[in-house]
Structures are given as structure tokens and as C-alpha cells.
Amino acid sequence: MTFAKTAATAAVLSLMLGGTAAMAAEQSTAIGCMHMSKKVTAALQSKQDAPNYAAAREQADTAKAFCSQGMYGPGVQGYEKVLEMLGVS
């Protein structure tokens, strides 16, 4: 009986942890790239006077290239870096 409870508890914990990992990884998909691209485009339009605008624009282009090649994780991370560079959260 104790083994069954332990096994059930382990199964529930595994599902919970797996679900959390899946939610975190969900952003590193084509949809995540699309959402981040829209945020970055809006940030670039509103922060054209930022001192590091050119570098942010270049980083955005690199992130877009990653996403278009199916490398969603680096693409999303690149877009996040652009937002940091522009001071947008």
C-alpha cells in the first residue's frame, strides 16, 4: 500500500514539473518568436531616439534570422535582449 502511495505521489510530481517545463519552453516556439517580434517592432518604433538604437536594431535582425531558420530559443532570447537594450520590460 505504501509503495502505491509513493508511486502515485511521484507520478503527480513528475506531471507537475513536466508541465512547468513545458510552459517555460512554450515561449521558444514559432508563436513565441512571432509575439516577441511584435513587441520588439513596437519598442523599436517608440524608442528611435535611444542611444543604442542601431545595436538594438541589429540584434533584432539577428533574432529574426534565428526564428526564420527554426531556431526559436535563440531567436526569443535575442528579442528579449533587444527589449533589455531599449529599456522595455
C-alpha positions as CSV (number, residue, x, y, z in Angstrom):
1,M,0.0,0.0,0.0
2,T,2.8,2.4,0.9
3,F,4.5,1.7,-2.4
4,A,1.3,2.6,-4.3
5,K,1.1,5.9,-2.5
6,T,4.7,6.7,-3.2
7,A,4.4,5.8,-6.8
8,A,1.2,8.0,-7.1
9,T,2.9,10.9,-5.5
10,A,6.0,10.6,-7.7
11,A,3.7,10.5,-10.8
12,V,1.9,13.6,-9.7
13,L,5.1,15.5,-9.0
14,S,6.5,14.4,-12.4
15,L,3.5,15.7,-14.2
16,M,3.6,19.0,-12.3
17,L,7.3,19.5,-13.0
18,G,6.9,18.5,-16.6
19,G,4.0,20.9,-17.0
20,T,6.1,23.7,-15.7
21,A,9.0,22.9,-18.1
22,A,6.5,22.8,-21.0
23,M,5.1,26.2,-20.1
24,A,8.6,27.7,-19.9
25,A,9.6,26.1,-23.2
26,E,6.4,27.2,-24.9
27,Q,7.8,30.6,-25.5
28,S,10.6,29.1,-27.5
29,T,8.3,28.3,-30.4
30,A,7.3,29.9,-33.7
31,I,4.5,31.6,-31.8
32,G,6.9,32.8,-29.2
33,C,9.0,34.3,-31.9
34,M,6.0,36.0,-33.5
35,H,4.9,37.5,-30.2
36,M,8.4,38.8,-29.4
37,S,8.8,40.1,-32.9
38,K,5.7,42.3,-32.5
39,K,6.9,43.5,-29.1
40,V,10.3,44.4,-30.4
41,T,8.9,46.1,-33.5
42,A,6.7,48.3,-31.3
43,A,9.7,49.0,-29.0
44,L,11.9,50.0,-31.9
45,Q,9.3,52.3,-33.2
46,S,8.8,54.1,-29.9
47,K,12.5,54.2,-28.9
48,Q,14.1,55.5,-32.1
49,D,16.0,58.1,-30.0
50,A,17.6,55.5,-27.8
51,P,21.4,55.8,-27.7
52,N,21.9,52.1,-28.6
53,Y,19.1,52.0,-31.2
54,A,21.4,50.8,-34.0
55,A,22.7,48.0,-31.9
56,A,19.2,47.0,-30.9
57,R,18.1,47.1,-34.5
58,E,21.0,44.8,-35.5
59,Q,20.2,42.4,-32.6
60,A,16.5,42.3,-33.7
61,D,17.6,41.4,-37.2
62,T,19.8,38.6,-35.8
63,A,16.9,37.3,-33.7
64,K,14.6,37.4,-36.7
65,A,17.2,35.3,-38.7
66,F,17.3,32.7,-35.9
67,C,13.5,32.5,-35.8
68,S,13.2,32.2,-39.6
69,Q,15.6,29.3,-39.5
70,G,13.6,27.4,-36.9
71,M,16.0,28.2,-34.1
72,Y,13.3,29.6,-31.8
73,G,15.1,29.5,-28.5
74,P,18.0,31.8,-29.6
75,G,15.5,33.9,-31.5
76,V,13.3,34.6,-28.5
77,Q,16.4,35.2,-26.4
78,G,17.7,37.7,-29.0
79,Y,14.4,39.5,-28.9
80,E,14.5,39.6,-25.1
81,K,18.0,41.2,-25.3
82,V,16.6,43.9,-27.7
83,L,13.9,44.8,-25.2
84,E,16.5,45.0,-22.4
85,M,18.8,47.2,-24.6
86,L,15.9,49.6,-25.2
87,G,14.8,49.5,-21.5
88,V,11.4,48.0,-22.2
89,S,10.1,45.3,-19.9
